[in-house]
Amino acid sequence: MPIVNIQVTREGTTPDRDSVTAEEKAALIKGVSELLLKVLNKPLESTFVVIEEVDTDNWGWGGLPALEYRRKVAVQKAGAES
């Protein structure tokens, strides 16, 4: 029985949203389950998919909190374009 954990940031896919929609989550569950069926021959009814939304305050990369890292990259990109 496969158990798949998907972590996504608690952000929307558009600026006016602050989370992944129920429809997007359903599509992730369906797609992952179908992939496991196709690749590993795991029945849909024995595949579990867990989606966890992580607040942007709780993750980071490049040694910085995520939002700070994004600001840094944006500033660097703006400087490179001018």
QUITALIN-V11193 format. One record per residue. N is the residue number from 1. RES is the residue in three letters. PSI is psi in whole degrees, 0 to 359 (NA if undefined). Layout:
BEGIN
n | res | psi
N | RES | PSI
N | RES | PSI
END
This chain:
BEGIN
n | res | psi
1 | MET | 110
2 | PRO | 142
3 | ILE | 121
4 | VAL | 126
5 | ASN | 125
6 | ILE | 125
7 | GLN | 129
8 | VAL | 153
9 | THR | 149
10 | ARG | 73
11 | GLU | 151
12 | GLY | 170
13 | THR | 357
14 | THR | 157
15 | PRO | 336
16 | ASP | 3
17 | ARG | 151
18 | ASP | 19
19 | SER | 169
20 | VAL | 139
21 | THR | 163
22 | ALA | 324
23 | GLU | 319
24 | GLU | 319
25 | LYS | 317
26 | ALA | 320
27 | ALA | 321
28 | LEU | 313
29 | ILE | 313
30 | LYS | 313
31 | GLY | 316
32 | VAL | 317
33 | SER | 317
34 | GLU | 325
35 | LEU | 316
36 | LEU | 326
37 | LEU | 313
38 | LYS | 314
39 | VAL | 317
40 | LEU | 1
41 | ASN | 35
42 | LYS | 124
43 | PRO | 145
44 | LEU | 320
45 | GLU | 352
46 | SER | 8
47 | THR | 128
48 | PHE | 134
49 | VAL | 126
50 | VAL | 126
51 | ILE | 124
52 | GLU | 127
53 | GLU | 128
54 | VAL | 126
55 | ASP | 145
56 | THR | 338
57 | ASP | 343
58 | ASN | 18
59 | TRP | 163
60 | GLY | 176
61 | TRP | 165
62 | GLY | 22
63 | GLY | 9
64 | LEU | 155
65 | PRO | 149
66 | ALA | 311
67 | LEU | 325
68 | GLU | 318
69 | TYR | 316
70 | ARG | 318
71 | ARG | 317
72 | LYS | 314
73 | VAL | 320
74 | ALA | 319
75 | VAL | 316
76 | GLN | 318
77 | LYS | 318
78 | ALA | 321
79 | GLY | 323
80 | ALA | 331
81 | GLU | 344
82 | SER | NA
END
